[in-house]
Amino acid sequence: MGLTLDALHRLQEVERELVRLRSEKTEKERAIAVSQRLLRQIDEQVVTKKAETQQHQLKAQQLESEIRLHEDHVKKLREQLNTTRTTREYAAILTEINTQKADSSKIEEQALQSLQSVDQAKAELTQFDEQRTALLLRIEKAKANLEQFISRTKESWKNLEQRKEELAQHVPGTTLAKFERVAEYHDGDAMAVVVRSHPKKDEFVCGGCHMTITAELVNALMGRDELQMCNNCGRILYLQAEQQKKEFD
Protein backbone atom coordinates (compact mmCIF):
# COMPACT_ATOMS: atom_id res chain seq x y z
CA MET A 1 0.00 0.00 0.00
CA GLY A 2 1.46 3.35 -1.05
CA LEU A 3 1.75 6.43 1.13
CA THR A 4 -1.50 7.99 -0.10
CA LEU A 5 -3.57 4.85 0.31
CA ASP A 6 -1.94 4.18 3.66
CA ALA A 7 -2.88 7.68 4.85
CA LEU A 8 -6.43 7.18 3.58
CA HIS A 9 -6.63 3.83 5.35
CA ARG A 10 -5.64 5.46 8.63
CA LEU A 11 -8.04 8.29 7.91
CA GLN A 12 -10.85 5.80 7.43
CA GLU A 13 -10.25 4.31 10.88
CA VAL A 14 -10.72 7.78 12.36
CA GLU A 15 -13.73 8.45 10.14
CA ARG A 16 -15.39 5.21 11.21
CA GLU A 17 -15.04 6.14 14.86
CA LEU A 18 -16.43 9.61 14.17
CA VAL A 19 -19.36 8.06 12.31
CA ARG A 20 -19.99 5.76 15.26
CA LEU A 21 -20.08 8.72 17.64
CA ARG A 22 -22.29 10.74 15.30
CA SER A 23 -24.66 7.80 14.87
CA GLU A 24 -24.95 7.27 18.61
CA LYS A 25 -25.58 10.97 19.16
CA THR A 26 -28.11 11.07 16.33
CA GLU A 27 -29.92 8.04 17.78
CA LYS A 28 -30.22 9.73 21.16
CA GLU A 29 -31.47 12.93 19.52
CA ARG A 30 -33.94 10.91 17.46
CA ALA A 31 -35.30 9.27 20.61
CA ILE A 32 -35.94 12.71 22.08
CA ALA A 33 -37.57 13.93 18.86
CA VAL A 34 -39.87 10.87 18.72
CA SER A 35 -41.01 11.40 22.32
CA GLN A 36 -41.54 15.12 21.69
CA ARG A 37 -43.61 14.32 18.60
CA LEU A 38 -45.75 11.90 20.64
CA LEU A 39 -46.14 14.59 23.30
CA ARG A 40 -47.41 17.06 20.69
CA GLN A 41 -49.87 14.46 19.41
CA ILE A 42 -51.17 13.87 22.92
CA ASP A 43 -51.52 17.61 23.49
CA GLU A 44 -53.53 17.87 20.27
CA GLN A 45 -55.73 14.97 21.36
CA VAL A 46 -56.25 16.61 24.75
CA VAL A 47 -57.43 19.82 23.09
CA THR A 48 -59.84 17.87 20.87
CA LYS A 49 -61.10 15.72 23.73
CA LYS A 50 -61.69 18.74 25.97
CA ALA A 51 -63.72 20.36 23.20
CA GLU A 52 -65.77 17.16 22.84
CA THR A 53 -66.30 17.05 26.60
CA GLN A 54 -67.60 20.62 26.63
CA GLN A 55 -69.95 19.81 23.75
CA HIS A 56 -71.34 16.76 25.58
CA GLN A 57 -71.73 18.76 28.81
CA LEU A 58 -73.51 21.56 26.95
CA LYS A 59 -75.82 19.08 25.24
CA ALA A 60 -76.60 17.39 28.56
CA GLN A 61 -77.47 20.77 30.09
CA GLN A 62 -79.71 21.63 27.16
CA LEU A 63 -81.48 18.28 27.40
CA GLU A 64 -81.96 18.69 31.15
CA SER A 65 -83.54 22.06 30.48
CA GLU A 66 -85.91 20.44 27.98
CA ILE A 67 -86.78 17.76 30.54
CA ARG A 68 -87.68 20.43 33.10
CA LEU A 69 -89.85 22.16 30.53
CA HIS A 70 -91.70 18.92 29.88
CA GLU A 71 -92.10 18.33 33.63
CA ASP A 72 -93.47 21.84 34.12
CA HIS A 73 -95.87 21.35 31.24
CA VAL A 74 -97.04 18.02 32.66
CA LYS A 75 -97.56 19.67 36.04
CA LYS A 76 -99.80 22.31 34.46
CA LEU A 77 -101.69 19.65 32.53
CA ARG A 78 -102.36 17.75 35.78
CA GLU A 79 -103.73 20.92 37.28
CA GLN A 80 -106.01 21.29 34.26
CA LEU A 81 -107.33 17.78 34.86
CA ASN A 82 -108.83 18.96 38.12
CA THR A 83 -110.79 21.68 36.37
CA THR A 84 -112.06 19.80 33.33
CA ARG A 85 -115.83 19.63 32.93
CA THR A 86 -116.17 16.96 30.25
CA THR A 87 -114.86 13.48 29.70
CA ARG A 88 -113.62 14.49 26.27
CA GLU A 89 -111.48 17.29 27.66
CA TYR A 90 -110.18 14.99 30.38
CA ALA A 91 -109.16 12.34 27.84
CA ALA A 92 -107.42 14.91 25.62
CA ILE A 93 -105.40 16.30 28.51
CA LEU A 94 -104.49 12.80 29.67
CA THR A 95 -103.30 11.93 26.17
CA GLU A 96 -101.16 15.08 26.12
CA ILE A 97 -99.69 14.16 29.50
CA ASN A 98 -98.71 10.72 28.24
CA THR A 99 -97.20 12.23 25.11
CA GLN A 100 -95.18 14.67 27.19
CA LYS A 101 -93.97 11.83 29.42
CA ALA A 102 -92.91 9.74 26.39
CA ASP A 103 -91.05 12.67 24.88
CA SER A 104 -89.42 13.41 28.22
CA SER A 105 -88.35 9.78 28.57
CA LYS A 106 -86.61 9.91 25.18
CA ILE A 107 -84.84 13.14 26.12
CA GLU A 108 -83.73 11.57 29.41
CA GLU A 109 -82.12 8.72 27.48
CA GLN A 110 -80.30 11.22 25.29
CA ALA A 111 -79.18 13.18 28.35
CA LEU A 112 -77.92 9.98 29.99
CA GLN A 113 -75.93 9.15 26.85
CA SER A 114 -74.41 12.63 26.88
CA LEU A 115 -73.45 12.28 30.54
CA GLN A 116 -71.92 8.89 29.82
CA SER A 117 -69.96 10.46 26.96
CA VAL A 118 -68.72 13.11 29.38
CA ASP A 119 -67.57 10.45 31.84
CA GLN A 120 -65.83 8.51 29.07
CA ALA A 121 -64.12 11.66 27.77
CA LYS A 122 -62.92 12.52 31.27
CA ALA A 123 -61.52 9.01 31.65
CA GLU A 124 -59.66 9.39 28.35
CA LEU A 125 -58.31 12.76 29.48
CA THR A 126 -57.00 11.08 32.61
CA GLN A 127 -55.23 8.49 30.45
CA PHE A 128 -53.77 11.24 28.28
CA ASP A 129 -52.52 12.99 31.40
CA GLU A 130 -50.82 9.80 32.57
CA GLN A 131 -49.26 9.25 29.14
CA ARG A 132 -48.11 12.86 29.05
CA THR A 133 -46.47 12.57 32.47
CA ALA A 134 -44.66 9.39 31.39
CA LEU A 135 -43.48 11.04 28.16
CA LEU A 136 -42.19 14.11 29.95
CA LEU A 137 -40.20 11.84 32.26
CA ARG A 138 -38.87 9.90 29.27
CA ILE A 139 -37.83 13.11 27.50
CA GLU A 140 -36.13 14.38 30.63
CA LYS A 141 -34.15 11.15 30.99
CA ALA A 142 -33.29 11.08 27.27
CA LYS A 143 -32.00 14.66 27.39
CA ALA A 144 -29.91 13.85 30.46
CA ASN A 145 -28.56 10.78 28.67
CA LEU A 146 -27.64 12.89 25.65
CA GLU A 147 -25.90 15.48 27.79
CA GLN A 148 -23.94 12.74 29.57
CA PHE A 149 -22.92 11.23 26.25
CA ILE A 150 -21.74 14.59 24.90
CA SER A 151 -19.79 15.27 28.07
CA ARG A 152 -18.30 11.76 28.14
CA THR A 153 -17.21 11.76 24.50
CA LYS A 154 -16.18 15.42 24.22
CA GLU A 155 -12.47 14.68 24.60
CA SER A 156 -12.59 11.68 22.25
CA TRP A 157 -14.42 13.74 19.66
CA LYS A 158 -11.81 16.48 19.92
CA ASN A 159 -8.91 14.04 19.59
CA LEU A 160 -10.47 12.32 16.60
CA GLU A 161 -11.09 15.61 14.79
CA GLN A 162 -7.52 16.64 15.50
CA ARG A 163 -6.22 13.29 14.27
CA LYS A 164 -8.34 13.63 11.14
CA GLU A 165 -6.85 17.04 10.37
CA GLU A 166 -3.31 15.70 10.87
CA LEU A 167 -3.88 12.75 8.53
CA ALA A 168 -5.64 14.91 5.95
CA GLN A 169 -2.48 16.97 5.56
CA HIS A 170 -0.77 13.95 3.98
CA VAL A 171 -3.45 13.52 1.33
CA PRO A 172 -3.80 15.63 -1.84
CA GLY A 173 -6.81 17.92 -1.85
CA THR A 174 -8.64 16.28 -4.77
CA THR A 175 -8.03 12.81 -3.30
CA LEU A 176 -9.26 13.94 0.10
CA ALA A 177 -12.41 15.43 -1.40
CA LYS A 178 -13.17 12.17 -3.20
CA PHE A 179 -12.52 10.18 -0.02
CA GLU A 180 -14.89 12.37 1.98
CA ARG A 181 -17.66 12.03 -0.62
CA VAL A 182 -17.40 8.26 -0.62
CA ALA A 183 -17.13 8.15 3.19
CA GLU A 184 -20.28 10.22 3.53
CA TYR A 185 -22.16 7.94 1.13
CA HIS A 186 -21.05 4.74 2.87
CA ASP A 187 -21.20 5.95 6.50
CA GLY A 188 -17.45 6.17 6.94
CA ASP A 189 -16.54 3.07 4.94
CA ALA A 190 -14.86 4.85 2.06
CA MET A 191 -12.36 2.05 1.44
CA ALA A 192 -12.68 -1.66 0.77
CA VAL A 193 -10.01 -4.36 0.71
CA VAL A 194 -9.54 -6.45 -2.42
CA VAL A 195 -10.29 -10.12 -1.75
CA ARG A 196 -9.10 -13.08 -3.82
CA SER A 197 -12.25 -15.12 -4.45
CA HIS A 198 -10.45 -18.16 -5.89
CA PRO A 199 -7.27 -19.57 -4.32
CA LYS A 200 -5.72 -20.61 -7.65
CA LYS A 201 -7.13 -18.10 -10.10
CA ASP A 202 -6.75 -14.38 -10.59
CA GLU A 203 -10.32 -13.74 -9.50
CA PHE A 204 -10.99 -10.90 -7.07
CA VAL A 205 -13.95 -9.17 -5.43
CA CYS A 206 -14.52 -5.93 -3.59
CA GLY A 207 -14.57 -6.47 0.16
CA GLY A 208 -17.32 -3.88 0.46
CA CYS A 209 -19.94 -5.02 -2.04
CA HIS A 210 -18.45 -8.42 -3.01
CA MET A 211 -18.71 -7.70 -6.71
CA THR A 212 -16.03 -8.79 -9.17
CA ILE A 213 -12.86 -6.71 -9.65
CA THR A 214 -10.68 -7.17 -12.72
CA ALA A 215 -7.10 -8.40 -12.49
CA GLU A 216 -6.04 -5.28 -14.42
CA LEU A 217 -7.40 -3.09 -11.64
CA VAL A 218 -5.54 -5.19 -9.04
CA ASN A 219 -2.33 -4.85 -11.02
CA ALA A 220 -2.83 -1.09 -11.10
CA LEU A 221 -3.14 -1.10 -7.33
CA MET A 222 0.08 -3.07 -7.00
CA GLY A 223 2.00 -0.82 -9.35
CA ARG A 224 0.81 2.70 -8.54
CA ASP A 225 -0.11 4.66 -5.43
CA GLU A 226 -3.29 5.98 -7.04
CA LEU A 227 -6.97 5.74 -6.29
CA GLN A 228 -8.72 2.79 -7.85
CA MET A 229 -12.47 2.69 -7.33
CA CYS A 230 -14.85 -0.25 -7.29
CA ASN A 231 -17.04 0.07 -10.38
CA ASN A 232 -20.05 -1.16 -8.44
CA CYS A 233 -20.09 0.55 -5.02
CA GLY A 234 -17.56 3.33 -5.67
CA ARG A 235 -15.39 2.52 -2.66
CA ILE A 236 -11.65 3.17 -2.79
CA LEU A 237 -9.89 -0.17 -3.15
CA TYR A 238 -6.69 -1.17 -1.39
CA LEU A 239 -4.48 -4.20 -0.82
CA GLN A 240 -3.40 -5.21 2.63
CA ALA A 241 0.38 -5.52 2.97
CA GLU A 242 0.33 -9.24 3.68
CA GLN A 243 -2.13 -9.81 0.85
CA GLN A 244 0.05 -7.95 -1.62
CA LYS A 245 3.04 -10.01 -0.60
CA LYS A 246 1.45 -13.47 -0.37
CA GLU A 247 -1.77 -13.63 -2.29
CA PHE A 248 -1.06 -11.52 -5.35
CA ASP A 249 2.53 -12.55 -6.07
Number of C-alpha atoms within 10 A of each C-alpha: 19 16 12 17 22 18 16 25 23 15 25 21 17 20 24 16 15 19 17 14 17 13 13 14 18 13 13 17 15 13 17 20 14 12 19 16 12 15 20 13 13 18 15 12 15 20 13 11 18 17 13 15 21 13 15 21 19 14 16 23 15 13 20 18 12 17 21 12 14 21 16 12 16 21 12 12 17 15 11 14 15 9 10 13 9 8 9 10 14 18 13 11 18 17 12 15 20 12 14 18 17 13 14 21 14 12 19 17 12 16 22 15 14 21 19 15 18 21 15 13 20 15 12 16 19 13 13 18 15 12 15 20 13 14 18 15 13 16 19 13 13 19 16 12 15 20 13 12 15 15 11 11 13 11 11 15 16 11 13 17 15 13 15 18 12 12 17 17 11 14 19 10 11 9 15 17 12 15 23 18 13 19 20 14 14 15 14 22 21 28 26 22 17 24 20 19 15 10 9 8 9 15 15 20 21 27 19 21 13 16 13 18 23 14 15 10 15 21 11 13 21 18 11 11 15 18 18 17 18 24 13 13 17 18 27 26 24 28 21 14 12 10 14 16 11 8 15 14 7
